[in-house]
């Protein structure tokens, strides 16, 4: 499950498109988020979490991808 889509990423940074290597970067960023959340979202669906948590995960993903 992707925590952040390419479209959300592009919208977040006001870009026309996400980077060509977005899928690879998303996969790597997801590993970082999973490490920091102790794999919580392997057991709890992100879409069932409160809005502020969903946005925090998406923000973390976007900045990790951009880094």
URCORBEL-V683851 format. One record per backbone hydrogen bond with DSSP energy under -0.5 kcal/mol. CO is the residue of the C=O (numbers start at 1). NH is the residue of the N-H. E is the energy in kcal/mol with one decimal. If there is no record, write none. Layout:
co: [CO CO]
nh: [NH NH]
e: [E E]
This chain:
co: [5 6 7 8 9 10 11 19 21 22 23 24 25 26 27 28 29 30 31 32 33 34 35 37 39 40 40 45 46 50 50 51 52 53 54 55 56 57 58 59 60 61 62 63]
nh: [9 10 11 12 13 15 14 22 25 26 27 28 29 30 31 32 33 34 35 36 37 39 38 40 42 43 44 48 49 53 54 55 56 57 58 59 60 61 62 63 64 65 66 67]
e: [-2.4 -2.5 -2.3 -2.6 -1.9 -3.4 -0.9 -1.8 -2.3 -3.3 -2.0 -1.9 -2.7 -2.6 -1.4 -1.4 -2.5 -3.0 -2.1 -2.0 -1.9 -2.8 -0.7 -1.3 -2.1 -1.8 -2.0 -1.6 -1.7 -0.9 -2.1 -2.6 -1.6 -2.3 -2.4 -2.6 -2.5 -2.6 -2.6 -2.4 -2.1 -2.6 -2.3 -1.9]
